[in-house]
């Protein structure tokens, strides 16, 4: 009933207008040019803001799922992205190597930069890995495997509660299901809440987490149903409301959201659904939308509107209030923007 109610309210409750959330593009370009690509393909970028400046990571190799796919990394230095370098791979032994997947960066306020990523032959069989840096990504620790059954944040960034990271995660080995994990920064211990509404009729993965007043949490999820699926929690992510259809389409492609310091929420997503009888839809256009309540969304910027693959976005806010966005650009390079939204 909630999803039906939302659809009815779409025409009754005004969206945030572009005048209320103007977007000023301060910087826009590629992390690397096509003629300097370190790998034939790339995908699934992630961002963090460090004391040394913005950093970005992605997976790259011959093609997704190939054994040579590793995790690549670049730092913003004097207004330019440094030459990409591989900081992690799936080498198990001299004779055994697996592809890497879906890196997730997270910078502690007083502590190391984390780089979570996955290794394995496929998303149904992968496992979680973690490396750390104390100098903004110049140097990294040796890879450590996250203890099973934990995966860490599966695509999108975690949120800090006191000294605990709340990590949105998902699995694909017994259907598509989402769950929440926690990582205690003081003890280094992991815990996991049960899967959220398995067998609900919605097939969802790769949740992104928004924070609302009063400690209420919202998960927005990629789905096979042609729409972004939402669920809400009022107890720190332990229990969640029934899944409901948001007002936003989804072509079975990754999304990422952000709760700004001024309580506005942003979402980067492909504004397209799934044609009937198809497995997925177009990964274009790519939109930036804003909302005050997480329910009613208004497009405030179209990042890409031509045909192509513009997908798997990442979005963060740095300490100066600016918003940083990155996404896959036709699997050939990573596009990056630094913008000012609203009052900044």
Buried (B, 14 or more C-beta within 10 A) or exposed (E): EBBEEBEEEEEEEEBBEEEBBBBEEEEEEBBBEEEEBBBEBBBBBBBBBBEBBBBBBBBBBEBBBEBBBBBBBBBBEEEEBBEBEBBBBBBEEEEEBBBBBBBBBBBBEEEBBBBBBBBBEEBEEBBBBBBBBEEBBEEBEEBEEBEEEBBBBBBBBBBEBEEBBBBBBBBBEEBBBBBBBBBEBEEEEBEBBEBBBBEEEBBBBBBBBBBBEEEEBBBBBBBBBBBBBBBBBBEBBEEBBEBBBBBBBBBBBBBBBBBBEEEBBBBBBBBBBBEEEEEBBBBBBBBBBBBBBBBBBBBBBEBBEEEBBBBBBBBBBBEEBBBBBBBBBBBBBBBBBBBBBBEB
